[in-house]
Amino acid sequence: MMGELSTTVPDYLEILSKVAIAARAGNRDAEGGLLRNHRPTAKVVVSALLQAERAAKQQRLVYPLESLLGDWRLYFTAPRNAKLQNGVAQGNGFYIPQIAPAQISFHSRERLEIGNQIQFGSLLFKLTGPARYLGKKNLLAFDFTQMQLCLFNRTVYQGKFNSGKRAGTFEEQPISKLPFFAFFLITEDYIAARGRGGGLAIWIKQVA
């Protein structure tokens, strides 16, 4: 007799879903009190991200570019030393303080573009540039070429940004010469990736 397909959600997905729920709820619940369902601890989130990364490699998951498009708020990050050792998560991470919200965006117009911004009160710093997506590897390479500085929603500076000396155009650059994100989990509510530098991060979908 054929076995039934399992509908059990892996623990790491439940944990990361709780992270997304906490991000959407903010610090207060619907009644205006303190959020009672506290977000998972940093150690637990790092473990969940590492398990998700391992599962993506084992299952050879492939995500279409369309699932990445939009604006995503950086909510949690972990340094490059985060790894699984004998099945146990090593390293720690932290939630991004709301006092300095950071956001990443991916938009496809005439070409794929990336945006990365951080805000300190009324001051906004934003980098933009071209990107390209290797679907079979869930890898997005990019290069920041423009910067913008805004104060009280008014642009005070806008110009070129030199992220490094590279010969030729962006399209001519090999992936080994470019910064990139290797995405291992993409959902409607959040995305997770490891950067070229080795750090882990989870971003929450921004809704209008």
SULRACOR-V75135 format. One record per backbone hydrogen bond with DSSP energy under -0.5 kcal/mol. NH is the residue of the N-H (numbers start at 0). CO is the residue of the C=O. Records with the same first field share a line. If there is no record, write none. Layout:
NH: CO, CO
//
This chain:
12: 9
13: 9
14: 10
15: 11
16: 12
17: 13
18: 14
19: 15
20: 16
21: 17
22: 18
23: 19
24: 20
25: 21
27: 24
28: 32
31: 28
34: 26
37: 35
44: 40
45: 41
46: 42
47: 43
48: 44
49: 45
50: 46
51: 47
52: 48
53: 49
54: 50
55: 51
56: 52
57: 53
58: 54
59: 55
60: 55
66: 63
67: 64
68: 64
69: 105
71: 103
72: 203
73: 101
74: 201
75: 201
76: 93
77: 199
78: 91
81: 78
82: 89
84: 82, 87
87: 84
89: 82
93: 76
95: 74
99: 96
100: 97
102: 116
103: 71
104: 114
105: 69
106: 112
108: 106, 110
112: 106
113: 128
114: 104
115: 126
116: 102
117: 124
118: 100
119: 122
120: 98, 118
122: 119
123: 149
124: 117
125: 147
126: 115
127: 145
128: 113
130: 111
131: 140
133: 138
134: 132
136: 133
137: 133, 134
138: 133
139: 180
140: 131, 138
141: 178
142: 129
144: 127, 142
145: 127
146: 158
147: 125
148: 156
149: 123
150: 153
151: 121
153: 150
155: 148
156: 148
158: 146
160: 144
162: 143, 160
165: 163
171: 168
172: 168, 169
176: 173
177: 174
178: 141
180: 139
181: 193
182: 137, 180
183: 191
184: 191
186: 189
190: 202
191: 184
192: 200
193: 181
194: 198
195: 179
197: 194
199: 77
200: 192
201: 75
202: 190
203: 72
204: 188
205: 70
//
